[in-house]
């Protein structure tokens, strides 16, 4: 399902003629964007616009499932368990996390999406508009090329042609970044040997490399230390937790957020290595509606 509605789709949704939709857009009464001369309507913002126009008694929204979706981060994953929050996890990449956040099948998502001017906030706004979601920094971390034991001759992306490379799934932000780096070095996925299946989490990739199923993968520096792998750092990135605001004050999420401020969490980050908690807890987006 597209994040944007066409004029015809919105007209069908509102049971109006397309001419009336054009009039609403021209008068600024309805959220819209203009791209290449075409009107598009952000689905999330239209939903919020309709909700703001309702009358009558407010009906309580159904509770959000106590699930953290999105990207797998080994430090955050440990914290969810150790905090005693009772939160469940479903890791299938940052972009899958955004989808689950938008359709309310998760109350939070871990994200690390590289953007031209930062991380995560633009992608979150594109997907959910100004929905009442808060984006809180968990940590900054090192990403790069993880090397299986005894692998030599790889110092950067330009050395990957013909190598056995463990990939991530298409919904993982790291896979998107990896493919863009390949393109920048005049390479594509077809230039690599890519053992199947792909690694669904950062830990899956490290285990695959340690077991000799590949020579190299685009993973986290923290995994190198834990699994005794070589590591060529290439990127510093920010991992954030996007949380529906109404779930942020519930006991499970409060337990996790409190633990993220604890000395135990800081000690674990130091032990794992490749993490920086200098700006942990900083809010990078706070949706206005709701």
Secondary structure, DSSP 8 states (H G I E B T S, - for coil): --SEE-HHHHHHHHT--HHHHHHHHHTT-S--EEETTEEEEEHHHHHHHHHHT--S---------SEEEE---HHHHHHHHHTT---EEEES-HHHHHHHHHTTS-SEEEE--EETTEESHHHHHHHHTT-SEEEEEEEEEEEEEEE-TT--S--SGGG-TT-BEE-B-TT-HHHHHHHHHHHHTT--GGGSB--SS-BSSHHHHHHHHHTTS-SEEEEEHHHHHHHT-EEEEEEEEEEEEEEEHHHHTSHHHHHHHHHHTSHHHHHHHHHH-SEE-TTTT-EEEE----
